[in-house]
Amino acid sequence: MSIVKEFQEFAVKGNMIDMAVGIIIGGAFGKIVTSLVNDVIMPPIGMLLGKVDFKDLALTLKGATVDAAGAEVAAVKLNYGMFVQNVVDFLIVAFCVFLLVKGINSLRRTQEASVAK
């Protein structure tokens, strides 16, 4: 069997289509979770911690300077606030995937039990 024919069979089977749909929905879900974290969850947490905007939390390793030509050289910063937001994003997505897999496994067990009868 030629490689082209083998790929065509693989792509048409549905595995590739299911994967594409999953990637598209996952990307859209990622945007929703990012907005949830950035716009809904982190502002109240920042307010409770003393009106802190997590996006602005950074440790400056080297301040901004002006070189010999008069051009400004940007500061070198460690943006740990953005890291905190990304960790919260990840935890929400991971929890949602966990719930989805748990639901699918529960349905699978129910289906297997009904088939075994």
C-alpha positions, 0 to 999 in steps of 0.5 A: 500500500502506498504512503498516500493511500495509507494516509488517505485511509487514516484521514478519512477514518474519522480519527483525524477529524475527531482530533481536529475538532478536539483541537479547535474546541480546546483552543476556544476553551483555552481562550474562555479559561484565560478570560475567566482567570484574567477578567473574573478570578484574578481581579478579586484575588488582587483586590483582597491582597491589597489592590494588586494586579498580578500582570504587573508583578515582576522582579526587576533584574536589571533596570532600564538604561540608555546606551551611548547612542541615546537609545533606551535599553529595556529593563530585564524583568522576571514576570512572576505575576503572569506565571501565577495567572498561567498556573491558575489557567492550567489548573482550571483546564486540567480540572475540567479535563479531569471532570470530562474524563471522569464522566466518560469513564463513568458512562463507559462503566455503565455501558459495559455493565449493561452489556454484561447483563 
